[in-house]
Amino acid sequence: MTSSPAVAQRPHGRRSTPESRAWWLGQAMFFPAMIYVLAVIGLPFALAVIYAFSDIKVGSVGYHFVGFQNFSSILRSATFLRALYDSFVFTIGSQVLVLVGSTFLALALEKKFRGRGVVRFLMLLPWVAPVSIGAIGWKWILDSLYSVINWVLVRIPILHLDKFNPPQWLGEPALAMASVILVHTWRLLPFSTVILLAGLGAIPKDIPEAAEIDGAGFWRKMFQINIPMLLPILNVALLFGIVFTFTDMTVVYILTRGGPYDTTQVIPSLAFFTGVLGGDLSEGAAISLFMVPILVVVAFLMLRQAHRTEVT
Amino acid sequence: MIARGRIREWFIGAGRFAVLLFFSVALAFPFYWMVLTTFKQGGDLYNLNNNPFIFNLKPTMEHLHVLFRETMYLRWVGNTALVGIIVVFITLLLSLPAAYSLARLTGRWGERLGIAMFLTYLVPPTLLFIPLSRIVASFGLQDTIWSLVFVYPSFTIPFSTWLLMGFFKSIPRELEDAAMVDGLTRFGAFVRLVVPISLSGILTVVIFTFTLVTQEFVYALTFIAPESRQMVGVGVPTFLIRGDVYFWGELMAACLITSLPIALLYNMFLDRFIAGFTVGAIKYPAVYSL
């Protein structure tokens, strides 16, 4: 086995024996990790595809290929179509809010000031606390009877809310969807903000300063320098955000269990209720496969982004 | 002119303050609410006429007592810690050499492999849990924490490898070259030289692996049913509820005690985490410096 060209081209110019030894060592050191990850991600992924084309159930034996039967039955199910729609509403809604909110927050946090560390710690809490725990905290805040939000709202006279029939945040379809979106936004906002902060930190300081000397005002600097220079990193934050949102079932599971009447059900939670709790492995797998196109697109865009930054 | 500039400065400052105030309150409010709920008596919590923002009755430690004495909370914490420690160990064992290999030994091809590895981080548990529950069952690991020990490295290894790779790249090659001239093999230089001087990077990986383990929800919910085997992230929101009754005092106490230590640890290592996540998107000159 000869050494790989990349190693051979190294300027250090070693003799070929240590080079090829290094190459082999490189393989030997890398592959255990790769094999583990492939076994626990690649294998189940392949199985998910195989399940989706079968009639496998919990406890069933043998494998029967059924073609696209699962997919055609899913596509005829109103619950699934609703979940598909809800997934997009959930993802787009929360991502728009996250992007706008985190841009504001990052710009406000950029400058050093007293107490910045404390603010940073406070705003990080939602991302750092386990999702399920943050979500259950919100469930208490949005409680049907003891919601603190309602306690405040019914005391604001101009809202004219009925004290004995306040908004049911998790009990009415539109409000439940809004709640789920807001809680997920709450959770993802810190993540996006810290990524944007890193991006802001990487903008060379002389550019905005030079613009200022040339007479550019606050808004001009914002829209012609800061935001354009943030775009690549905004992109990264958005791509991760889309994956984390489109594939998340925890917020929905804890807050609404997909209810009321499946109006907040999303694809991952529906896959869970069908495949894991309902025991219909094949249909659950078929439902979850509807996440794949989104993931492929995101992966493609990320690779393009990585390639671009490599070139420049 | 100067006066106008001053006024504008003032407005920008006020705007910044308003944004910070709004987001700090909105983001931290649930945790403030957890604190308040934890120390309130039941009679105070469940009375619609009480102002929920103040203690109408004396603060109490009762919820904490119940949480620690009468629920399995400590057991869940213990399970989580055990899984966390074993997963950290497996992750380091596999990702340290892999990261070194990507940073030094495999050249251009290795960079692609590294990106491929990072992309596996995008594959979500909600796509894999159905087949994995079968695989786990076929190994007889269902309802044990070993199912999680087996599965969790699949997402901690890619992330850690990526993080460590950046770390190793920042170590000057000459250091290892010198060690090899002195008679160490390449692998010897890795074990005796590179690993010890990367201690802060390794510590970062340990913290993040651990927090990823505590934050995971979907796999733990899918693979484990019995209350006593549960992880803290699933145990708290599922078993502190009896039927339709939520024990809010105990629940919020558990949320608070679980979140705070993780948050403090995480905050300390935040900068490295950001660097790991955004490598490739922008260049960070100083983040990896030892």
Interface residues (C-beta under 8 A of the other chain):
Chain A: S4 P5 A6 V7 H12 P18 R21 A22 W23 L25 G26 Q27 M29 F30 P32 A33 M34 Y36 V37 V40 I41 L43 P44 F45 L47 A48 Y51 G101 F104 L105 L107 A108 L109 K111 V119 R120 F121 L122 M123 L124 L125 P126 V128 A129 P130 V131 S132 I133 G134 A135 I136 G137 W138 K139 W140 I141 D143 L145 Y146 V148 W151 W186 L189 P190 V194 I195 L197 A198 G199 A202 G217 F218 P232 I233 N235 V236 F240 V243 T247 D248 M249 T250 Y253 I254 I267 P268 A271 F272 G275 V276 L281 G284 A285 S288 L289 M291 V292 L295 V298 A299 M302 L303 Q305 A306 T309 E310
Chain B: R8 I12 G15 R16 V19 L20 F23 S24 A26 L27 A28 F29 P30 F31 W33 M34 T37 L45 Y46 L48 N51 P52 F53 L94 S95 P97 A98 Y100 S101 L102 R104 L105 T106 G107 R108 W109 G110 L113 I115 M117 L119 T120 L122 V123 P124 P125 T126 L127 L128 F129 I130 P131 L132 S133 R134 I135 F150 V151 P153 S154 I157 P158 T161 R173 D177 R186 F187 F190 T211 T214 Q215 F217 V218 L221 T222 V232 G233 V234 V236 P237 Y246 W248 L251 M252 A254 C255 T258 S259 I262 A263 Y266 N267 L270 F273 I274 A275 F277 T278 G280 A281 I282 K283 Y284
